[in-house]
Amino acid sequence: MKLNSKTSDSLSDDAYEWLISAITSFAIPTNSQISENKLATELGVSRTPVREALKRLENEGLIKRGEAGRFTVAMLTSKDVDEAIDLLILCDTYMFQRSAKNISDADSQLLKDSAEKMAHFATLGDRESWIKQDSIFHETAMRAANNEIVSEVSRVTRRRIQRFWARSLSGARDLITCSDEHLEIAQSILDKDLIAIGNLVEAHLAHLRANMHEIVESMAVFFTSEGYNE
């Protein structure tokens, strides 16, 4: 994939988005080393925007840098899971409660529709379509909450763990349960029931925490160290 001729900042943003897509879809597997040279050649850019994109992803925890300065797609530890879930509880409770106070009629319908579509795709076992509707659900709530700082923290944190969950055996098994929980959260937002929102977020993320610990324990079996090496 070649990126168009753009400014340095724009090229860095494009490289960043491309890497996020490749990492979260496992096109670049977990624990793979990433070669700046190979990636720059593939994207048709210099190493500078690639390096800037890699540094952003390092700050977000999606990749890590080893002692030799090489970038590697990060794996998760149990500690990573607990820290991420603890942060998501705070962010999501705040966002959903704020959304309940501010959400427009149009976004209320979009939130409800996306939750219902998640339930539909869960019954079909269509994980890719489910992931798209989950993104619409959360982006709609974020828009209604109207706090970009909290929204970005939530995006980054969710991305670190959901890339494993949504495509795992555990995620496939629990798509229907997760969808039901989103339906309940959506209804509590529409009802402006702030207490219910807090309780539902706690319960939903407790399930995700348990699933993620299960995934972390088995992750080494499924992820290789091959990929974007030089």
N, C-alpha and C positions, 0 to 999 in steps of 0.2 A: 504494500500500500504506500503510495507516494503522497506526501502532503503538499498542498499548493504553496506557491510562493507567497509568504506573508511576513509580517513583522516578527522580530525575535520573540516577543511576548506571546504573540498568537501561535507561533510554531511550538513554543513550549507548552501552551495550553492544549494544542492538538495532540502533541506527544503524550501529555498527561492523560487525556481522555482515552487515547488509544490504548495506553498501558492499563488503565483501569478496566476497560472492556476485556482486554486479553487476560488479565489476572483473574477477574471475577468469573470469567467464562471457562477458566482453566486452559485456554489456548496456550498460555505460559503456565506450566504446572507449578504447584507449590514446591518450594525448595530448589527451583531452577536458578542457576546463575544467569545474570543478564549482561550481555556484552554491549557496551555503549557503541562500539564500532559496528557491530552487526545490526543493531537496532536503528542506528542513524542511516545506514545504507538502505535498510528495508523501507524506512519512512522517507528517504530522499532528502534528508536534512543534515546539517552539521552536528557534531557531538554536543555543542553548547545547549540547544533546546532539550536534547535528550537528557543531558546531565541535570538540567534544572528540573525537568519533570521527575527524574528519579529522586532528587533531593526532596521534592514535595511529597512523594509517595513514602519516602523514608520517614519523614516527619509524621505522616499519618499511620505508620505502622504496617503498611502493606508490603513493604520490602525492607530489608536490613542490609547493612554494610559490614563485611567481615574485616578481619585484621589486615588483609592484603588490599583492602579498598574495593573489593568486588561486591556488586549488588546481588542479592538473592531474594527471591520471592519468599516472604515470611511465612513460617508455620505458626500455629497458635499453641499456647500453653494453657493449662488450667487457670493460672493466674491472669493471663490475658482475658480469658472468658469472663471471669468474675469481675474484673475491673470494667470491662466493656458493658456487661449487663447492669452493673451498679450505676454506670453513667447513663445508660439508656433509660433506666427507670426514672431518673431525675428529669432527663430531657423530654421523654415522651409524656410523662405526667403533666409537665408544664405546658407542652405544646398542645396536647389534646384538651386540657382544661381551658387554655387561652382560646383555642379554636371554638370551643363550645360557646364562648362569649361573643365571638366576632364573625363566625362563619356566615357566608352569604347563602341565599336560597340556591343559587346555581352550584356552589361548592358543596352544599349539603346533599344535593342530588348526586353530584359526582362521587362524593365519598360513599354514599349508600350503594351506588351502582358498581363502584370498583370492588367493594366488599362482597357484593352478590356475585360478581363475575369471578372473584377469587374462589368462592365456594363452588361455583360451577366448574371451573377448571380443575379444582382439587378432585372432584368426583371423576373427572376424565383422566386424572393423572398427568395433566399437561403442565409440567413445571415451568417451562419457559413463558407461557401465557400467564401463569399464576404470578411469576416474578414481576412481569410488566404491570399487572394490576396492583400488586403490592406496592410498587414504586409510585403509581398514580395515587393510591390511598394515602401514603405518607406525604407525598409532595402537596397534595390537596390540603391536608391538615397543617403542613408547614406554612403554606400560603395564607391560610386563615389565621394562623398564630402570629404571622407578621413579625418574626424575630429571626433575622437571617443568621445571626451569630449562633444561636441555639440550634437552628435548623442545620447549619453546616456541621456542627459538632455531632449531631445525630446522624447525618448522612455518612460521615467518615467512620463513626463508630459502628454503625449497622453494616456498612460495607465490609469491614474487617472480619465480621463473623458470619454474615449471611451468605457470603460466597461459599462457605463450607456447608452450612445447614441446608440451603435450598436445593442443592444437588446431591445431598447425601441420602443414604438409605433411611436414616432417621427422619430427614426432612420429608421424603416421599411418604413415609408412614404417617406423619403427623400433619400433612397439608390440610386435611379436612378439619382436624381440631383447631389448627391455627386459623383457618378461614372462619370457623364459627366464632372464635375469639375476636376476630376483626369485625365481624357483624355486630357483636355485642358492644364493642368499643364505639363503632359508628353510631349505634342507636343511643348510647349514653351521651355522645357528643350532641346529637340532634335533640335529645331530651334536656340538654344542659345540666346533666346530673354530675356535678364535679366529684362527689364522693364515690360514685360508681366508677367513674373514669379512673381514679386512683387505684381502686381495688382491682379493676379489670387489667390495668397495665401491670400491676404487681403479679397477678396470676399468670398472665400471658408470658411475661419475661421469665418467670420462674420455670415455666415449661421449656422455654428456649434455653435457659441456663442448663437444665438437666440434659437436654438433647445435645448441647454443645460439649458438655463434659464427656458424654458417650462418644461423640465424634472424635474429640481430641485423643482419647485413649486408643482409637483404632486408626487414626489418620496415617500413621507411618506405613501401614500396609498398602494404602491406596495411592500415595503420592510418591513420584519418582524425583530424582535429582537431575534428570535430563531436561533439555529444553533449549534455552537461549545461550548456551555456552559458546565460547569462541572455538 
